[in-house]
Amino acid sequence: MHIRQVSFDHPDAVKLNDEVQAEYHVRYGDGGDATVLAPEDFEPPNGVYLIAYDETDAPVATGGWRAQDANGEGNLDGDAELKRMYVVQPARGRGLARRILTALEDHARAAGRTRMVLETGTKQPEAIALYTSSGYEPCVKFGYYRHYEDSRCFAKAL
């Protein structure tokens, strides 16, 4: 497996984003994650988007971060917000999500971000397990879903 930095509107990123949105729809019964994202959110030095490719060069995992600073949605100066972490079903259980997460944390730290934050939901227990086992702790809710009961927010100092 190898990890490449791509744009958020790269065809492989769009494909995997469509897949994760479909999974959100199955788990939560709505139209997916309604958080507004733009390709420029993930352009260095204010963010990055990564895709892991397998030995056949097929995209199998993805994730990105975007810079956030103090705002009316609960973010703090220096935040890097984790977005669109996803591993395709056949590739799950191989540690790909952890590798993407580590690469994103390293990139955000190098860009001067001081805290990685993320929002997930109660119907994603495997995501919650990944984050808590990687040193993330519950934090004050932020972002689009901060008022939703099923929303869970986590943070980790970088």
C-alpha positions in Angstrom: 0.0 0.0 0.0 1.1 3.5 -0.7 -0.4 6.9 0.3 -0.7 9.8 -2.2 -1.6 13.4 -1.6 -4.4 14.3 -4.0 -6.9 17.1 -4.4 -10.4 16.7 -2.8 -11.9 16.8 -6.3 -9.5 14.1 -7.7 -11.6 11.4 -9.4 -10.5 8.8 -6.8 -11.4 11.1 -4.0 -14.8 11.8 -5.5 -15.4 8.0 -5.9 -14.5 7.3 -2.2 -16.4 10.3 -1.0 -19.5 9.0 -2.8 -19.0 5.6 -1.1 -18.6 7.0 2.4 -21.7 9.2 1.8 -23.7 6.0 0.8 -22.5 4.3 4.0 -23.6 7.3 6.1 -27.0 7.0 4.5 -27.3 3.4 5.4 -26.1 4.0 9.0 -28.1 7.2 9.7 -30.9 7.1 7.2 -30.4 10.5 5.8 -28.6 12.0 2.8 -25.1 11.6 4.2 -22.8 14.2 5.8 -24.2 17.6 5.1 -21.0 19.4 6.3 -20.0 21.9 3.5 -16.6 21.0 2.1 -14.7 22.6 -0.8 -11.6 21.4 -2.6 -9.6 24.4 -1.4 -10.3 23.4 2.2 -7.7 20.6 1.7 -5.0 22.6 -0.1 -1.7 22.9 1.7 -0.7 24.5 4.0 -4.3 24.8 5.3 -5.1 21.1 4.8 -4.4 18.0 2.9 -6.3 15.0 1.4 -4.7 11.6 1.2 -5.7 8.3 -0.6 -4.1 4.9 0.1 -3.8 2.7 -2.9 -3.3 -1.1 -2.9 -0.8 -3.1 -4.9 -3.1 -2.9 -8.0 -3.2 0.9 -7.7 -6.9 0.8 -6.6 -8.0 3.5 -4.1 -8.8 1.7 -0.8 -8.7 4.3 2.0 -9.0 8.1 2.3 -8.9 11.0 4.8 -8.2 14.6 5.0 -7.8 17.5 7.4 -8.7 21.2 7.0 -7.5 24.1 9.1 -10.0 25.6 11.6 -9.6 28.4 13.9 -11.9 29.9 16.6 -15.4 30.3 15.2 -19.0 30.2 16.1 -19.2 26.5 15.6 -16.9 25.6 18.5 -13.5 25.3 17.0 -10.4 26.7 18.6 -7.4 28.5 17.1 -4.9 25.9 15.7 -7.5 23.1 15.1 -7.1 20.7 12.2 -10.4 19.1 11.5 -10.3 15.5 10.3 -12.8 14.7 7.5 -13.8 11.8 5.3 -11.9 9.0 6.9 -13.0 5.9 5.0 -11.7 2.4 4.1 -13.5 0.4 1.4 -15.2 -2.7 2.8 -12.8 -5.4 1.3 -9.8 -3.6 2.7 -11.0 -3.2 6.3 -9.2 -4.8 9.2 -5.7 -4.2 7.7 -4.7 -1.1 9.7 -5.2 1.3 6.8 -7.3 3.8 8.7 -4.7 4.0 11.4 -2.0 4.6 8.8 -4.0 7.4 7.1 -4.8 8.9 10.6 -1.1 8.9 11.5 -0.1 10.5 8.2 -2.8 13.2 8.6 -1.7 13.9 12.2 2.0 14.2 11.0 1.0 16.5 8.2 -1.2 18.8 10.4 1.6 19.0 13.0 4.2 20.0 10.4 1.7 22.7 9.1 1.7 24.2 12.6 -1.7 22.9 13.8 -1.9 22.2 17.5 -5.0 20.0 17.9 -6.7 17.4 15.7 -10.5 17.4 16.1 -13.1 15.2 14.6 -16.8 14.6 14.7 -18.3 11.1 14.3 -21.6 9.4 15.3 -22.8 6.8 17.7 -23.6 4.5 14.7 -19.9 4.3 13.8 -18.5 2.3 16.8 -15.4 1.2 14.8 -14.5 4.8 14.2 -14.9 5.7 17.8 -12.7 2.7 18.7 -10.0 3.8 16.3 -9.9 7.3 17.6 -10.0 6.5 21.3 -7.3 3.8 20.9 -5.2 6.5 19.0 -5.3 8.9 22.0 -8.4 11.0 21.1 -10.5 12.1 24.0 -14.1 13.5 24.0 -14.2 17.3 23.6 -16.8 20.0 23.4 -19.0 19.5 20.4 -18.2 21.6 17.3 -19.2 21.9 13.7 -22.4 21.2 11.7 -23.6 18.3 13.9 -22.8 19.8 17.3 -26.5 20.0 18.3 -27.3 16.4 17.3 -27.7 13.8 20.1 -25.9 11.1 18.1 -22.9 13.3 17.4 -19.6 12.6 19.2 -16.6 14.9 19.0 -13.0 14.0 19.9 -9.7 15.9 20.1 -6.0 15.1 20.4 -3.2 17.5 21.0 -0.6 17.5 18.2 
